[in-house]
Amino acid sequence: MEFPKYEATRSDSEDDDSDTNSAVSSNFISRETTLKTDIEDYESDDDVVRDSTSILGTGTSFKPVLNNNVFNVPGCDHSIYIGLKEKQTLFVAGIFDIQIVKGGIIYNNNHYNASNKQILNMWHPMSSSVPAIVSSFYAGWKEPILQKSKLAVIPTLDPEQFTCIIKVSNNKNFNGITEGYKLLSDFNFFWIPRNSGGHQFVNEESTFTLLDEQKDIFTPLEIPHQWTQMLENLQLQHNNSDLDTRIMIIGGKNSGKSTILRLLIEKMSNQEQSQENNNIDSNTNNPLWYLDLDPGQPEYSDPECVSLGHIDYNTNVKPLGTTFGQCGFNKLRQHFLGVNSPQENPELYLSLIDDLFEYFEDQYFTGTSLLNLPGWIKGFGINIINHVIAKYKPTHIIMLEYANRLNFEEVFIPQNFTSNLRENYAPSIIRLSPHKSSSTNDDVYNQLKFQASQLRTFRTLLLFHKQFDKNNHTYNFDFKPLLATTPLQVSIGGKNCINGIYLMEEFQNLHKNDIKGVLEGCIVGIHKYVKNPDDDNNKELENIIEQHGIYPLVKGRRAPKDFQYFTLGLIHSINEADNLVNVYVPDVAVETLSNPKQTSQWVLVRGKTETPMCELYPPKRVISEYINMNDQPIPYISTQRAKKHEHVWKVRKNIQRRGHFMK
C-alpha cells in the first residue's frame, strides 16, 4: 500500500518524540496545518477532555453566595440572576436557559452578547465534561442593561458591580427531561451531581444546579490552545468558502471525536451580534450538514441508525452542549442498522452508508459537512475508514493520535480528490496528538463514569417518551413505563398495515412457532416499502414475501433503497387469533400509523437493538401503581413468590449440544 508523501519542517520538540510517534508523524504531516496538542487523555465518554495545559477561562473561580452574587428573580421560582466579575468562571449542571442581561459571556471559545432576542439553551449532563461560562464584556458600541425594572427591585443587586449579569432559568422547551430517574435509577445523578452544594440556590423543581469547583465532583471541559486554533481556522473556511467543505475525524473510542464535532458545530453556527442586530444570517449561504455514521453513539440519529441531515441553529433558542440530538436537526435520510457497532454487520453497514454518500453527492450540497465515524480503528475497521475516505472525499481530515496506542499507517489517503463542486483538490490533514498526564484523577473519573450501554438506553428512552405539544411548540417527556399505557394496534396484512417482517441473519430460518417469541418484547425498525420502477430487481413487496402462518417474512437480503426508515417500535404482544400487533411507537408517529387514509406498506425489521429492561420490568413502586390502576397482571413478569419445591428452568448458554441448534 502506497502512502502520500507530505513534507513539512519538524520542530525540535517533535524530534524528541518516541519512535512510534516519529513513524506515524513521517507519514501524516498536513499539507496545510500540523497541530501538536498537549491535552490529557479522555474520559470514558467520547465527550470528555481532561486536564489540558490550556484552560478555557483562567480567571477567578466563581463562589456562589446568596444575595451577594446570586439573586432570586422576583415572581419567578425557577430563575436566578448571577453576577460575574471580570474573567470569573461559572459551572452549571443540568438543562437550562441563559439570557445575558449585561455584558457578554465566553462559552467554548465563542462570544455571546447581551440580547433580548437570543436565549441560550444549555445541556450539561454529568455523563460529559461541563463547559465553563466565563464573564466577558459587551462587544458593541453601547452596552445595554436589560430587564432594568426587575433588577431595580432587588436591593442587594447593583449592576455596576458586575462585568456580566446572566439570568439562569429552567428549560422551557423540554419539560420533564430530567425525570428519567423515575423509570431507571441509573439516571438519579445524570443531570445533577451527588451532594451538590449548589442545591441551596435552587428548589426541588429546578432543572439545574450551580457547581462549586472545590466541593462538587465533576470534570470541567478544557480546550487546548491548539484545538482553539484548529476550530478558528475551520470556521473561517466555513464562512468564506463558496464550495463544499468536507470535514471528517479519525480516532479510537473515547478519543474526543464527538467533543470536536460539537465544538465545530457551535463555532460555525454562532452568529455575531452585529449581524443579529442587522438581521443578517451568517450561515444563510453556508449551510451545515452532518453525516452521522456512528450507530452506537449517534449525535443526531435514532438509536442504531445512520443518517444525513441539516443542522439549523438559526433560531431564537440556541441549543448548546450535549443535546442528544433533540433539537436543531432536520433528518434528510436515515437508515436502521439494528446493531450498535458496524462490527456486528459490516456488509450491511457499508451498503447503508454508501446510499447516504450517493444521496449526498446527488444533491450537490454546498456549505460545510461534518462526518461522525465510530471508533473502530482495528482490523476491518481500517477498511471501513479507507472506504469512507474514498466515498466522502474530505477536504480536511482531523486525526486524533494516542502515543503508543493508535497507529494510522494502514489508513490510505489519496493524493487528490474530485467531487461535483471541486476538481483535483488535496485533503488537508490536521494531526492532534494527545498524551497521558500523571495528574489525572482516576477516582473522580470512576465516580463520573457512565457506561456506553447506559447512554444508549437513555437515548432510547428519550425517543419513546417524548411528546410534542403543538400548541406551545414544546416537548414534554413522560417517563411513565410504556406498560402503563395502551399500545397501538396494527393489523398484519391489508392496507396501511404490516405487510412484511424482515428478520436479520441471526433470526433467519425460524420455525413459524418461534417467530412470535422473537418479536414480542423487542424493539424493531418500522419501515415503508418503496418500489423503485427503475430497478428491475426491486419487485413488488408481495413477490418477495414468504408466508409463515400469519407472518409475512421477507425473503433474502434487503437493499437499503427497498425500505424507507420511519421510526422505532417496541412490540408489546402479538394477537395471532386476530392478526394484530400491539406496538409502542414515539408520539410523533402515532398519527401516521393510525391514519386509515394511509396506503403505505409497512415492514418491521428485527435487529439486535436492546430493549430497556425498565420498560418490561419497571420499579416495584411503578408495578404496584400499574396493578392498582389496571386490575390485571403485567405481561412478561410475575410478582408472585414461587411455591415450595417449584423450579424455574433457566437456559444455559455456555454449552452447545445438538438439541440446542434450531433447525
C-alpha positions as CSV (number, residue, x, y, z in Angstrom):
1,M,0.0,0.0,0.0
2,E,1.4,3.4,-1.0
3,F,1.0,6.4,1.1
4,P,1.0,10.0,0.0
5,K,4.2,11.9,0.7
6,Y,3.9,15.1,2.7
7,E,6.7,17.4,3.6
8,A,6.9,19.9,6.4
9,T,9.5,21.3,8.8
10,R,9.5,19.5,12.1
11,S,10.3,21.3,15.3
12,D,12.9,20.2,17.8
13,S,10.2,19.1,20.2
14,E,8.9,16.7,17.6
15,D,12.3,15.2,17.1
16,D,12.3,14.2,20.8
17,D,9.1,12.1,20.4
18,S,9.2,8.3,20.7
19,D,10.0,6.1,17.8
20,T,6.3,5.2,17.4
21,N,5.3,8.8,17.2
22,S,8.1,9.5,14.7
23,A,7.0,6.8,12.4
24,V,3.4,8.0,12.4
25,S,4.4,11.6,12.0
26,S,6.6,10.9,9.0
27,N,3.6,9.6,7.0
28,F,0.9,12.1,8.0
29,I,2.2,15.7,8.1
30,S,-0.5,18.0,6.9
31,R,-0.3,19.7,3.6
32,E,-1.7,22.9,5.2
33,T,-1.6,22.6,9.0
34,T,0.2,20.4,11.6
35,L,-1.1,20.7,15.1
36,K,0.5,19.2,18.2
37,T,-1.5,19.2,21.4
38,D,-0.6,18.7,25.0
39,I,-4.0,17.6,26.1
40,E,-4.6,14.8,28.5
41,D,-6.3,11.5,28.0
42,Y,-10.1,11.5,27.5
43,E,-12.9,10.3,29.7
44,S,-14.9,7.2,29.2
45,D,-17.5,9.1,27.3
46,D,-16.3,10.5,23.9
47,D,-17.4,14.0,25.1
48,V,-14.8,14.5,27.9
49,V,-11.4,16.0,27.7
50,R,-9.3,16.1,31.0
51,D,-6.6,18.3,32.3
52,S,-5.4,20.2,29.3
53,T,-2.5,22.6,29.6
54,S,-4.6,25.5,28.3
55,I,-7.9,26.0,30.2
56,L,-10.8,28.0,29.0
57,G,-11.4,30.8,31.4
58,T,-8.3,31.2,33.6
59,G,-9.9,33.9,35.8
60,T,-11.2,33.7,39.3
61,S,-13.4,30.7,40.2
62,F,-17.0,31.7,41.0
63,K,-18.1,31.2,44.6
64,P,-21.9,31.4,44.8
65,V,-23.2,33.5,47.7
66,L,-26.9,34.3,48.0
67,N,-27.7,38.0,47.8
68,N,-24.1,38.7,47.0
69,N,-23.6,37.3,43.5
70,V,-26.7,35.0,43.3
71,F,-30.1,36.7,43.4
72,N,-33.6,35.3,43.3
73,V,-35.8,36.7,40.4
74,P,-38.9,38.4,41.8
75,G,-42.0,36.4,41.0
76,C,-40.2,33.5,39.4
77,D,-39.3,30.4,41.4
78,H,-37.3,28.7,38.7
79,S,-34.9,31.5,37.8
80,I,-31.9,33.3,39.4
81,Y,-29.7,36.2,38.4
82,I,-25.9,35.6,38.6
83,G,-23.5,38.5,38.7
84,L,-20.0,37.7,37.4
85,K,-16.9,39.9,37.8
86,E,-14.1,40.2,35.3
87,K,-13.0,36.7,34.0
88,Q,-14.9,34.8,36.6
89,T,-15.7,31.2,35.6
90,L,-19.1,29.6,36.3
91,F,-20.1,26.0,36.0
92,V,-23.7,24.9,35.9
93,A,-25.0,21.3,35.6
94,G,-28.4,20.3,34.2
95,I,-30.5,21.6,31.3
96,F,-31.3,25.3,31.5
97,D,-31.8,28.6,29.6
98,I,-29.5,31.5,29.9
99,Q,-30.2,35.1,28.9
100,I,-27.4,37.6,29.1
101,V,-28.7,40.7,30.8
102,K,-25.5,42.7,30.9
103,G,-22.1,42.3,29.2
104,G,-21.3,39.1,27.5
105,I,-20.0,35.5,28.1
106,I,-17.5,33.2,26.5
107,Y,-18.7,29.7,26.1
108,N,-16.5,27.1,24.4
109,N,-14.4,30.0,22.9
110,N,-17.5,31.6,21.4
111,H,-18.6,35.1,22.5
112,Y,-22.2,35.9,23.1
113,N,-23.6,39.4,23.8
114,A,-26.4,40.6,25.9
115,S,-29.6,40.2,23.9
116,N,-33.4,40.4,24.3
117,K,-33.8,38.1,21.3
118,Q,-31.4,35.2,21.9
119,I,-31.9,32.6,24.6
120,L,-29.0,30.1,25.1
121,N,-30.4,26.6,25.8
122,M,-27.6,24.6,27.5
123,W,-27.4,20.9,28.1
124,H,-24.8,19.9,30.7
125,P,-25.3,16.2,31.8
126,M,-22.9,14.6,34.2
127,S,-22.0,12.0,31.6
128,S,-19.9,14.6,29.9
129,S,-17.4,17.2,31.0
130,V,-19.1,20.5,31.9
131,P,-18.2,23.6,29.8
132,A,-17.3,26.8,31.5
133,I,-19.3,30.1,31.3
134,V,-16.8,32.9,31.5
135,S,-17.8,36.5,32.0
136,S,-16.9,38.9,29.3
137,F,-17.7,42.5,28.1
138,Y,-20.3,43.6,25.6
139,A,-18.8,43.6,22.1
140,G,-20.5,46.7,20.7
141,W,-20.6,50.4,20.8
142,K,-23.2,50.9,23.5
143,E,-23.6,48.4,26.3
144,P,-27.2,47.8,27.2
145,I,-28.5,46.6,30.6
146,L,-31.7,44.6,30.0
147,Q,-34.6,44.0,32.4
148,K,-33.8,47.2,34.4
149,S,-37.2,47.2,36.1
150,K,-36.7,43.7,37.5
151,L,-33.1,44.4,38.6
152,A,-34.2,47.6,40.3
153,V,-36.5,45.8,42.8
154,I,-33.6,43.7,44.1
155,P,-32.0,46.0,46.7
156,T,-28.8,43.9,47.1
157,L,-28.1,43.8,43.3
158,D,-26.0,46.7,41.9
159,P,-25.5,46.2,38.2
160,E,-22.4,48.4,38.2
161,Q,-20.6,45.9,40.5
162,F,-20.6,43.2,37.8
163,T,-19.0,42.9,34.4
164,C,-21.6,40.4,33.4
165,I,-25.1,39.6,34.6
166,I,-27.0,36.5,33.4
167,K,-30.4,35.1,34.1
168,V,-30.5,31.3,34.5
169,S,-33.9,29.6,34.2
170,N,-35.5,26.2,33.9
171,N,-35.6,24.9,30.4
172,K,-38.9,25.8,28.8
173,N,-38.7,23.7,25.6
174,F,-38.1,20.2,27.0
175,N,-40.3,19.7,30.1
176,G,-39.6,16.7,32.3
177,I,-36.4,15.6,30.6
178,T,-34.5,15.4,33.9
179,E,-37.0,13.0,35.4
180,G,-35.7,9.8,33.7
181,Y,-34.6,8.6,37.1
182,K,-38.3,7.8,37.9
183,L,-38.1,5.0,35.4
184,L,-34.5,4.0,35.7
185,S,-32.4,4.7,38.9
186,D,-29.2,4.8,36.8
187,F,-30.1,8.4,36.0
188,N,-30.5,9.6,39.5
189,F,-27.4,11.8,39.1
190,F,-27.3,12.1,35.4
191,W,-28.1,15.8,35.4
192,I,-27.1,16.8,38.9
193,P,-24.1,15.6,40.9
194,R,-24.3,13.8,44.2
195,N,-24.5,16.1,47.3
196,S,-24.2,19.2,45.2
197,G,-23.6,22.3,47.2
198,G,-25.4,24.4,44.7
199,H,-28.8,22.9,45.7
200,Q,-29.2,25.7,48.3
201,F,-29.7,28.2,45.5
202,V,-32.4,26.3,43.6
203,N,-35.6,24.4,44.6
204,E,-36.5,20.8,44.0
205,E,-38.2,21.6,40.7
206,S,-35.2,23.3,39.2
207,T,-33.6,21.5,36.3
208,F,-30.1,22.9,37.0
209,T,-27.7,23.5,39.9
210,L,-24.6,25.6,40.4
211,L,-21.4,23.7,40.7
212,D,-18.6,24.5,43.2
213,E,-15.2,23.6,41.9
214,Q,-13.9,22.9,45.4
215,K,-16.8,20.7,46.6
216,D,-18.6,19.1,43.7
217,I,-17.3,16.2,41.8
218,F,-17.3,17.0,38.1
219,T,-14.9,17.3,35.2
220,P,-14.6,20.8,33.5
221,L,-14.3,20.8,29.7
222,E,-10.9,22.3,29.0
223,I,-10.0,23.3,25.4
224,P,-6.3,23.4,24.5
225,H,-4.9,26.4,22.6
226,Q,-4.1,24.1,19.6
227,W,-7.7,23.0,19.4
228,T,-8.8,26.6,19.5
229,Q,-6.6,27.4,16.6
230,M,-8.0,24.5,14.6
231,L,-11.6,25.5,15.3
232,E,-11.0,29.1,14.3
233,N,-9.3,28.0,11.0
234,L,-12.1,25.7,10.1
235,Q,-14.7,28.4,11.0
236,L,-13.0,30.8,8.6
237,Q,-13.0,28.0,5.9
238,H,-16.8,27.5,6.6
239,N,-17.6,31.2,6.4
240,N,-15.5,32.1,3.3
241,S,-15.8,29.0,1.1
242,D,-18.2,29.2,-1.9
243,L,-17.8,25.5,-2.5
244,D,-18.2,22.4,-0.3
245,T,-16.0,21.9,2.8
246,R,-15.9,18.3,4.0
247,I,-14.5,17.6,7.4
248,M,-14.0,14.1,9.0
249,I,-12.4,13.0,12.2
250,I,-10.5,9.7,12.7
251,G,-9.8,8.4,16.2
252,G,-10.4,5.5,18.5
253,K,-13.1,5.1,21.1
254,N,-13.2,7.8,23.8
255,S,-10.7,9.9,21.8
256,G,-12.7,13.1,21.7
257,K,-14.3,12.9,18.3
258,S,-17.8,13.9,19.5
259,T,-16.3,16.8,21.5
260,I,-14.5,18.3,18.5
261,L,-17.6,17.9,16.3
262,R,-19.8,19.7,18.9
263,L,-17.3,22.5,19.2
264,L,-17.2,22.8,15.4
265,I,-21.0,23.0,15.2
266,E,-21.1,25.7,17.9
267,K,-18.3,27.6,16.3
268,M,-19.8,27.5,12.8
269,S,-23.4,28.2,13.8
270,N,-22.5,31.1,16.1
271,Q,-23.9,34.5,14.9
272,E,-22.1,37.7,15.6
273,Q,-24.2,40.2,17.5
274,S,-23.8,42.9,14.8
275,Q,-25.2,40.5,12.2
276,E,-28.2,39.7,14.5
277,N,-29.0,43.4,15.1
278,N,-28.9,44.0,11.3
279,N,-31.0,40.9,10.6
280,I,-28.1,39.3,8.7
281,D,-27.8,35.5,8.9
282,S,-24.1,34.5,8.8
283,N,-25.0,30.9,7.7
284,T,-27.6,31.6,5.1
285,N,-25.2,30.9,2.2
286,N,-23.1,28.4,4.2
287,P,-25.4,25.6,5.4
288,L,-24.1,22.9,7.8
289,W,-24.7,19.2,7.0
290,Y,-24.0,16.3,9.3
291,L,-23.3,12.7,8.3
292,D,-23.9,10.7,11.5
293,L,-22.3,7.3,10.8
294,D,-21.8,6.1,14.4
295,P,-24.8,3.8,15.3
296,G,-23.6,3.1,18.8
297,Q,-23.2,6.8,20.0
298,P,-25.2,8.8,17.4
299,E,-25.3,12.6,17.8
300,Y,-28.5,13.2,15.9
301,S,-29.7,9.8,14.5
302,D,-32.2,7.5,16.2
303,P,-30.6,4.7,18.2
304,E,-28.6,2.2,16.0
305,C,-29.3,4.3,12.9
306,V,-27.1,6.3,10.4
307,S,-28.3,9.5,8.8
308,L,-27.6,12.6,6.8
309,G,-29.2,15.8,8.0
310,H,-29.1,19.6,8.1
311,I,-28.2,21.5,11.2
312,D,-30.3,24.6,11.7
313,Y,-29.4,26.6,14.8
314,N,-30.7,29.9,13.4
315,T,-33.5,30.2,16.0
316,N,-34.2,32.4,19.0
317,V,-33.4,29.4,21.3
318,K,-29.8,28.3,20.6
319,P,-29.1,24.7,21.9
320,L,-25.6,24.2,23.2
321,G,-23.7,21.3,24.8
322,T,-24.6,17.6,24.8
323,T,-28.2,17.8,23.4
324,F,-28.6,14.1,22.4
325,G,-29.9,15.3,19.0
326,Q,-33.1,16.6,20.5
327,C,-33.3,19.8,18.5
328,G,-31.8,21.8,15.6
329,F,-31.5,18.9,13.2
330,N,-33.6,18.0,10.1
331,K,-33.0,14.4,9.0
332,L,-32.9,14.2,5.2
333,R,-32.2,10.5,5.0
334,Q,-31.9,7.8,7.7
335,H,-31.2,4.1,7.8
336,F,-31.7,1.5,10.5
337,L,-28.7,-0.8,11.1
338,G,-30.2,-2.7,14.0
339,V,-26.8,-3.1,15.9
340,N,-24.7,-0.7,17.9
341,S,-21.5,-1.4,16.0
342,P,-20.7,-1.9,12.4
343,Q,-18.5,-4.8,13.6
344,E,-21.8,-6.8,14.0
345,N,-22.8,-6.5,10.4
346,P,-20.1,-4.7,8.3
347,E,-21.6,-5.6,4.9
348,L,-25.0,-4.1,5.7
349,Y,-23.3,-1.1,7.3
350,L,-21.3,-0.4,4.2
351,S,-24.3,-0.6,2.0
352,L,-26.3,1.8,4.2
353,I,-23.6,4.5,4.3
354,D,-22.9,4.1,0.6
355,D,-26.6,5.0,0.0
356,L,-26.1,8.1,2.2
357,F,-22.9,9.1,0.2
358,E,-24.7,8.6,-3.1
359,Y,-27.6,10.8,-1.9
360,F,-25.2,13.4,-0.6
361,E,-23.3,13.6,-3.9
362,D,-26.5,13.7,-6.0
363,Q,-27.8,16.8,-4.1
364,Y,-24.7,18.9,-4.9
365,F,-24.6,20.2,-1.4
366,T,-22.6,23.4,-0.9
367,G,-21.5,24.7,2.5
368,T,-19.8,22.6,5.2
369,S,-20.4,18.9,6.1
370,L,-19.2,17.1,9.1
371,L,-18.8,13.3,9.4
372,N,-19.1,11.3,12.6
373,L,-17.4,7.9,12.5
374,P,-17.4,5.1,15.1
375,G,-14.2,4.4,17.0
376,W,-13.5,1.1,15.3
377,I,-9.9,1.6,14.1
378,K,-8.6,-2.0,14.2
379,G,-8.9,-4.9,11.7
380,F,-11.7,-4.4,9.3
381,G,-12.4,-1.0,10.9
382,I,-9.4,0.4,9.0
383,N,-11.0,-0.9,5.8
384,I,-14.2,1.0,6.7
385,I,-12.2,4.2,7.3
386,N,-10.5,3.8,3.9
387,H,-13.8,3.2,2.3
388,V,-15.4,6.3,3.9
389,I,-12.4,8.4,2.8
390,A,-12.7,7.3,-0.8
391,K,-16.5,7.9,-0.8
392,Y,-16.7,11.1,1.2
393,K,-13.7,12.8,-0.4
394,P,-12.9,15.0,2.5
395,T,-11.2,18.4,2.2
396,H,-10.0,18.2,5.8
397,I,-9.1,15.1,7.9
398,I,-8.5,15.5,11.6
399,M,-6.5,12.7,13.2
400,L,-6.6,12.0,16.9
401,E,-3.5,10.0,17.7
402,Y,-2.5,8.5,21.0
403,A,1.2,7.9,21.7
404,N,2.0,4.1,21.6
405,R,-1.7,3.4,21.2
406,L,-3.1,4.3,17.8
407,N,-1.4,3.7,14.5
408,F,-2.7,5.1,11.3
409,E,-0.2,3.5,9.0
410,E,-2.9,1.5,7.2
411,V,-5.1,4.5,6.6
412,F,-4.9,5.3,2.9
413,I,-5.4,8.9,1.8
414,P,-5.3,9.6,-2.0
415,Q,-3.2,12.4,-3.3
416,N,-6.2,14.1,-4.9
417,F,-10.0,14.1,-5.0
418,T,-12.6,15.2,-7.4
419,S,-16.1,16.0,-6.3
420,N,-19.2,17.5,-8.0
421,L,-18.0,21.0,-7.0
422,R,-14.2,20.7,-6.9
423,E,-11.6,19.3,-9.1
424,N,-8.2,17.8,-8.1
425,Y,-8.1,19.0,-4.6
426,A,-5.7,17.7,-2.0
427,P,-7.1,16.9,1.5
428,S,-5.6,18.9,4.4
429,I,-4.6,16.7,7.3
430,I,-4.7,18.1,10.8
431,R,-3.0,16.0,13.4
432,L,-3.8,16.3,17.1
433,S,-1.6,14.3,19.4
434,P,-2.9,13.9,23.0
435,H,-0.9,12.4,25.7
436,K,-1.5,10.9,29.2
437,S,-0.8,13.1,32.2
438,S,0.3,11.9,35.6
439,S,-2.1,14.4,37.2
440,T,-5.2,12.6,36.1
441,N,-7.6,12.0,39.0
442,D,-8.8,8.4,38.4
443,D,-11.0,8.5,41.5
444,V,-13.0,11.4,40.1
445,Y,-13.1,9.6,36.7
446,N,-14.6,6.4,38.1
447,Q,-17.3,8.3,40.0
448,L,-18.4,10.2,36.9
449,K,-18.3,7.2,34.6
450,F,-21.4,6.3,32.6
451,Q,-21.2,3.2,30.5
452,A,-21.9,3.3,26.8
453,S,-24.8,0.9,27.3
454,Q,-26.4,3.4,29.8
455,L,-26.2,6.2,27.3
456,R,-27.7,4.0,24.6
457,T,-30.6,3.3,27.0
458,F,-31.1,7.0,27.7
459,R,-31.3,7.8,24.0
460,T,-33.9,5.0,23.5
461,L,-36.0,6.3,26.4
462,L,-35.9,9.9,25.1
463,L,-37.2,8.6,21.7
464,F,-40.2,6.6,23.2
465,H,-41.2,9.1,25.9
466,K,-41.1,12.4,24.0
467,Q,-44.4,14.1,23.2
468,F,-44.7,17.2,21.1
469,D,-47.1,19.9,22.2
470,K,-48.3,21.5,19.0
471,N,-50.0,24.5,20.8
472,N,-46.8,25.6,22.7
473,H,-44.3,24.1,20.3
474,T,-42.5,22.4,23.1
475,Y,-41.6,18.8,24.0
476,N,-42.8,17.0,27.1
477,F,-41.2,13.9,28.5
478,D,-43.3,11.5,30.4
479,F,-41.2,8.7,31.9
480,K,-44.2,6.6,32.9
481,P,-43.3,3.0,31.8
482,L,-44.8,2.1,28.4
483,L,-46.5,-0.9,30.0
484,A,-48.8,1.6,31.9
485,T,-50.1,2.9,28.6
486,T,-52.2,1.5,25.8
487,P,-50.2,0.2,22.8
488,L,-51.1,1.0,19.2
489,Q,-52.9,-1.9,17.4
490,V,-51.8,-2.6,13.8
491,S,-53.1,-5.5,11.8
492,I,-51.0,-7.9,9.8
493,G,-52.0,-7.7,6.2
494,G,-54.3,-5.3,4.3
495,K,-53.9,-1.6,3.6
496,N,-51.8,0.7,5.9
497,C,-50.9,-2.4,7.9
498,I,-47.8,-4.6,8.4
499,N,-47.2,-6.3,5.1
500,G,-43.8,-7.6,5.7
501,I,-41.4,-8.7,8.5
502,Y,-37.7,-8.8,7.9
503,L,-35.5,-10.9,10.3
504,M,-31.8,-10.3,10.2
505,E,-29.4,-13.1,9.6
506,E,-29.3,-14.4,13.1
507,F,-33.0,-15.0,13.1
508,Q,-33.4,-16.4,9.6
509,N,-34.9,-19.9,9.0
510,L,-37.0,-19.8,12.2
511,H,-39.9,-22.2,12.6
512,K,-43.2,-20.4,12.4
513,N,-43.9,-21.2,16.1
514,D,-40.8,-19.4,17.1
515,I,-41.5,-16.1,15.3
516,K,-43.8,-14.7,17.9
517,G,-41.2,-15.2,20.6
518,V,-38.6,-13.5,18.5
519,L,-40.7,-10.4,18.1
520,E,-42.6,-9.9,21.4
521,G,-40.9,-7.5,23.9
522,C,-38.3,-6.4,21.3
523,I,-37.5,-3.2,19.5
524,V,-37.9,-3.2,15.7
525,G,-37.4,-0.7,13.0
526,I,-40.6,0.3,11.3
527,H,-40.1,1.0,7.5
528,K,-42.1,1.9,4.5
529,Y,-41.6,-0.4,1.5
530,V,-40.5,1.7,-1.5
531,K,-41.0,0.4,-5.1
532,N,-38.3,1.7,-7.4
533,P,-39.5,1.5,-11.0
534,D,-36.0,2.0,-12.4
535,D,-34.7,-1.1,-10.6
536,D,-35.7,-4.5,-12.2
537,N,-34.6,-6.3,-9.0
538,N,-36.8,-4.1,-6.8
539,K,-40.1,-6.1,-7.0
540,E,-43.5,-5.6,-5.5
541,L,-43.5,-6.5,-1.8
542,E,-45.9,-9.4,-2.2
543,N,-43.4,-11.0,-4.7
544,I,-40.6,-11.2,-2.1
545,I,-42.8,-12.4,0.8
546,E,-42.9,-15.9,2.2
547,Q,-45.9,-16.7,4.4
548,H,-45.2,-18.5,7.7
549,G,-48.5,-18.8,9.4
550,I,-49.8,-15.3,9.8
551,Y,-46.3,-13.8,9.4
552,P,-45.3,-12.4,6.0
553,L,-41.5,-12.8,6.1
554,V,-39.3,-11.0,3.6
555,K,-37.1,-13.5,1.7
556,G,-33.4,-12.9,1.1
557,R,-31.3,-9.9,2.0
558,R,-32.7,-6.4,1.9
559,A,-31.3,-3.5,0.0
560,P,-31.1,0.0,1.6
561,K,-33.3,1.6,-1.0
562,D,-36.1,-1.0,-0.6
563,F,-37.0,0.1,2.9
564,Q,-37.5,3.7,4.0
565,Y,-36.9,4.0,7.7
566,F,-39.8,5.7,9.6
567,T,-39.3,5.1,13.4
568,L,-38.6,2.5,16.1
569,G,-41.3,0.5,17.7
570,L,-41.4,-1.7,20.8
571,I,-43.7,-4.7,20.3
572,H,-45.9,-5.3,23.4
573,S,-47.6,-8.5,22.2
574,I,-49.0,-10.3,19.1
575,N,-52.6,-11.5,18.9
576,E,-52.3,-14.3,16.4
577,A,-56.0,-15.1,16.5
578,D,-57.0,-11.6,15.3
579,N,-53.8,-10.9,13.3
580,L,-52.9,-7.9,15.4
581,V,-49.6,-6.5,16.6
582,N,-49.7,-4.3,19.8
583,V,-46.8,-1.9,19.4
584,Y,-45.5,1.2,21.2
585,V,-44.2,3.9,18.9
586,P,-43.0,7.5,19.6
587,D,-45.8,10.0,20.0
588,V,-45.0,11.8,16.7
589,A,-45.5,8.5,14.7
590,V,-48.9,7.5,16.2
591,E,-50.9,9.7,13.9
592,T,-49.3,8.4,10.7
593,L,-49.5,4.7,11.7
594,S,-53.2,5.0,12.8
595,N,-54.4,7.1,9.9
596,P,-56.8,4.9,7.9
597,K,-56.3,7.0,4.7
598,Q,-52.6,6.0,4.5
599,T,-51.9,3.3,1.9
600,S,-48.3,2.6,2.9
601,Q,-46.9,-0.9,3.1
602,W,-45.1,-1.2,6.4
603,V,-42.2,-3.6,7.1
604,L,-40.9,-4.5,10.5
605,V,-37.1,-5.1,10.7
606,R,-35.9,-7.2,13.7
607,G,-32.3,-6.4,14.6
608,K,-30.4,-6.7,17.8
609,T,-31.5,-3.5,19.4
610,E,-31.7,-3.9,23.2
611,T,-35.0,-3.2,24.9
612,P,-34.6,-1.2,28.1
613,M,-35.5,-3.6,30.9
614,C,-37.1,-0.8,32.8
615,E,-39.9,-0.8,30.2
616,L,-40.7,-4.5,30.7
617,Y,-39.8,-4.7,34.4
618,P,-40.4,-1.3,35.9
619,P,-39.5,-0.4,39.5
620,K,-41.6,-2.0,42.3
621,R,-43.4,1.3,43.1
622,V,-44.4,1.6,39.4
623,I,-45.6,-2.0,39.3
624,S,-47.9,-1.5,42.3
625,E,-49.4,1.6,40.7
626,Y,-50.0,-0.3,37.4
627,I,-51.7,-3.3,39.1
628,N,-53.9,-1.0,41.1
629,M,-54.8,1.1,38.1
630,N,-55.5,-1.8,35.6
631,D,-56.5,-4.6,37.9
632,Q,-54.7,-7.1,35.8
633,P,-51.3,-8.8,35.7
634,I,-48.3,-7.2,34.0
635,P,-47.2,-9.1,30.9
636,Y,-43.7,-10.8,30.8
637,I,-43.3,-10.7,34.6
638,S,-44.7,-12.3,37.8
639,T,-44.9,-10.7,41.2
640,Q,-45.9,-13.9,42.9
641,R,-43.4,-15.9,45.1
642,A,-42.6,-19.3,43.8
643,K,-44.2,-22.3,45.5
644,K,-42.3,-24.7,47.6
645,H,-40.2,-27.1,45.5
646,E,-41.2,-25.2,42.4
647,H,-38.3,-24.8,40.0
648,V,-37.7,-22.2,37.4
649,W,-36.0,-23.6,34.3
650,K,-33.1,-21.5,33.0
651,V,-31.4,-21.9,29.7
652,R,-27.6,-22.5,29.9
653,K,-25.8,-20.5,27.2
654,N,-22.3,-21.8,27.8
655,I,-22.8,-25.2,26.2
656,Q,-23.6,-26.3,22.7
657,R,-25.3,-29.7,22.1
658,R,-27.1,-31.0,19.1
659,G,-30.5,-30.4,20.7
660,H,-29.7,-26.7,21.2
661,F,-29.4,-25.9,17.5
662,M,-32.5,-24.7,15.8
663,K,-33.3,-26.5,12.5
